[in-house]
Amino acid sequence: MKKKRFDHLGWHRTLTDEQHIYILPEGILVDYIAGLVSHPLWVPTCAGQQVKILDSHYRWIHFAPTGAHHALTVQLDPHDCPVQFYLDINQSNERDEDGIPYGLDLYLDIVAVPDGWQVKAAEIMDGDELEEALKEGHITQTQADFAWTQAQRLHVQLLSQQFADLKLVQEHLAEHSRPLHV
């Protein structure tokens, strides 16, 4: 199992940035805003398309729910419109001594294509990484089965527009708006 820390402050791609951590009753939320970016980040998404998830003035909201087995990252453009929803499937969500959340990552991820705040398409990814981790003894068969169960459950919630964490992120954005930098 790998430890995935949700801290992007001082990221090598960014020349300026800011990050705020919010402890909520539902979990920990990290609000990261890139200032100037040296080179944008494009990633593959569902159906083989490419999407830009980082450029100057993009914003990433990471939410690690208490007691859950996933963490959500919402990548937003400079107008705070979602460009991608990304879920890490975790054994658990924890917090470092400095307050930064991290997940004990179970290798599977879900990438979702937004249409506003609705999910247009979603895909479970990195099954090959999970199988390799199992083969190499980094996780057990029980953990692998658990990861697939969690991923399939969340995939259904996303596609049926029933994934509550997206509403929580929307509420955060309504309370913590920022001036536009375009």
Order of alpha helices (4+ residues) and beta strands (2+ residues): beta-beta-beta-beta-beta-beta-beta-beta-beta-beta-alpha-alpha-alpha
